[in-house]
Structures are given as structure tokens and as C-alpha cells.
Amino acid sequence: MLAKRLPDLGIFAHFAPAEFERLAAIAQHRPYGPGTRIIRMGEESRNIFVLLSGGARVSRQTSYGEIVLARLRAGEMVGEIRLTDSEVRSADVIGEEVGELVLLAAESLDAAAAEDQRFAVAFQWSLWKSLSAKIRTGNQFLTEFFPDGERPPVSEVPDLATYDRVEVGVQAKRNLFLQKPLSTMESSFLASLSRQERFTAGQTIFREGDPGDNLYVIVEGEVRIGKFIPGAGEEALAVLEHGAFFGEMALVDDEPRTATATAHTDPTVVLAISKDVLGGLLDIRRISSLRLLQMLCRIAAQRLRELDSKILGWTIMAAGESPEPPVSSGVT
């Protein structure tokens, strides 16, 4: 019965029949109801859950009482951050209505991935899709803390800065990628097909709302990632340093950029890798994409932890008052 329901879950829509069979072999059906604690903050379990029906909330207990960070609906995955980055759970997940879920035990997932790398690639895609969706929803939630503000007219938004091409040798680029947990083949591929761009402090690399057509890695300098918050101006989400990847989220779902990237130092040199190039390397039918997918998932997990900490902090500063939390966000 459960095997027939798994293909209906969008998070696994890219699975091949053989991968669904392997997934069904380790999936466990569990009912839950209002008040059921699906995940407990601080626990070390790495299990993943997918809601088949019903709903749940992601929350933290604070001096202001329970703060709800997100609400989950049927089809949503939860618990994937702990599996990705091995940090302890930093929120509770509690059932809000009668429903059913799928339990995927971490040990069984690890064993299945070790036995079948095509399954491992397919499951990493599911993790990346889930993490990216939650980051997008969390970014949108930030804009709702100041409902009275208005985005400035398009005419007031500075044009995207022109950049200077610079020359970084292929070996230097390969060495940069080899610092990451990538294979030699992946590092050589990215090094040979990436292009170098140079910016001065304050220049825009890409703007919120732009098409997501490139992934970037910092060769020299620092990059500030910020988001325009109505009523508050730009809020810095992160300052990234040498070797950091950014702009990766738009590559998975064809959605516009959710934040603006600006050169923070002079000079700032980045490598740009086009979406078309990455499409070949991240082809789900190719096992070679596994390490790159794992790296991107770890980056997304870190982004989501930072984002949820910001949402929690803003809510506490507002004395526990915040907009209605979104669906598909929350650190677990």
C-alpha cells in the first residue's frame, strides 16, 4: 500500500521505478495526531520523515513561550537538515492534526545509498529540492515582518554592475575546487568551464529577482548576501569568504534569485559556472554528480539554519509577535 503512495509525493517525482522499489523497502508507515512529537529538539536521531497527510508545526520553546517557525503540509519532508550536516536537532516538530507519515531510518538510507549510487543521487536531489524550497519560503517570511514598508520603484534600484574579466589559470581553479569534497573529474570539469569575473566593492554580482543562471565561487575577497526588507531596507544575510559557493539555490527550481549578492571588498574575484554547464554535471542519470550534490545540500543546510536563527531572533525582539509562519521552513 505504501509503495503505491510514494510516487504521488512530489519530493520523489524524479525517482526511477527501481529507485522507488528501494525506497519502499525501507519506508515505514506511521500514524500521528495532534500533539504527537515527531522530532524533539536536541535529539541526535538522523531519521527523515515525509508527511503523507495532515499537518505539523516546527517550533522552539523560548522565554516568550513556543515560537512557531513553520507549518508543514502533506508532501513535505522534515528532518533532512540533521541528516545533511550531522548537527543536533534545533527545533521540535509537533503534529497539529490527524495524519500519516513515512519514516525513513537514517541507517537504512545510508545502507541503500552505499549499495546503489543511483539511488544515492536521486535521494540527494530530494534533499536539495526540500532544502531549497524551505530557504525560499523563509526568505519570503522575512519580508513579512515589516508589512507597512514598500519596495523602492524599479527606477531606484541600481543597474547590475558591469564586471571585468580576469585571468585565473586552470590549475589555480582546479586547486580551488579540490579544496572541496569533489572528485578529480568534477574539479577538472568545473575548472575548465568556469569563467572569472572581477568586481569592486559595492558592485552588484546579481540582484534579487534576477534569473538564476550561474553558480559562483569566491576566488578572492568577500561577497555580501542581502535581502530587501520592506520598511527596513537591505538586511545582510551573510558575508562569504574565499572558497564559498553562492547562487546555488536558483539552479534547482528555475525560480528567480531570492537575495542580492554584492562585492564586499575591493577587489572581489569570483568564478561563474553557467547553469548549462552544471546541468550536465548534475544530471540525475549520472553518478558523477553525487559529491557535488552532497556539497550543495550541506551549503543549503547551513543557509537554512542561519535563516531560521534570524527569524527566531526577530520574533523574540518583537516580544514574540510575528506574522503567521510559512509552510516549508524550519530547522530540523
Helices and strands as residue ranges (DSSP letters): H 2-5, G 6-8, G 10-12, H 17-26, E 27-32, E 37-39, E 48-51, E 55-62, E 65-73, E 77-78, H 80-85, E 92-95, E 99-104, H 106-115, H 117-142, G 143-145, G 154-156, H 170-178, H 184-193, E 195-199, E 204-206, E 214-220, E 223-229, E 233-240, E 245-246, H 250-253, E 260-263, E 268-274, H 275-281, G 287-289, H 290-317
